[in-house]
Amino acid sequence: MKIPKKRYIVNLTSEEREELLKLTSKGEIKARKMRRAQILLKADEGLKDREIMEALNVSRPTVERIRKRYLEGGLEKALTEDPRSGQRRNGSHQPYDRHRHRPGHTLWAANEGQVG
């Protein structure tokens, strides 16, 4: 069976490689961004998808997606996430507070009746 040719070949510039090496050595970036940077570095070294998958414990679609994003939009697109679908956050969202007073309900405290 013939193995398909790699469609998304990563060839980093020296500046991009240096930036990724700095990012991965800091250890202060989010895990997803770190993993994407590692995938790009290994792809640039010429590793095959299977080798990258095994080295970084990621799936083939993840490796292919990062390669493709790099070729479509460069380093920035490959390292960042697109907004996800679903309900947008608008800043007015308040977390649920089961202790918040609701109209028609009586509030009482554990120390009720105690005099300070």
Buried (B, 14 or more C-beta within 10 A) or exposed (E): EEEEEEEBEBEBEEEBBEBBEEBBEEEEBEEEBBBBBBBBBBBBEEBEBEBBBEEBEBEEEBBBBBBBBBBEEEBEBBBEEEEEEEEEEEEEEEEEEEEEEEEEEEEEEEEEEEEE
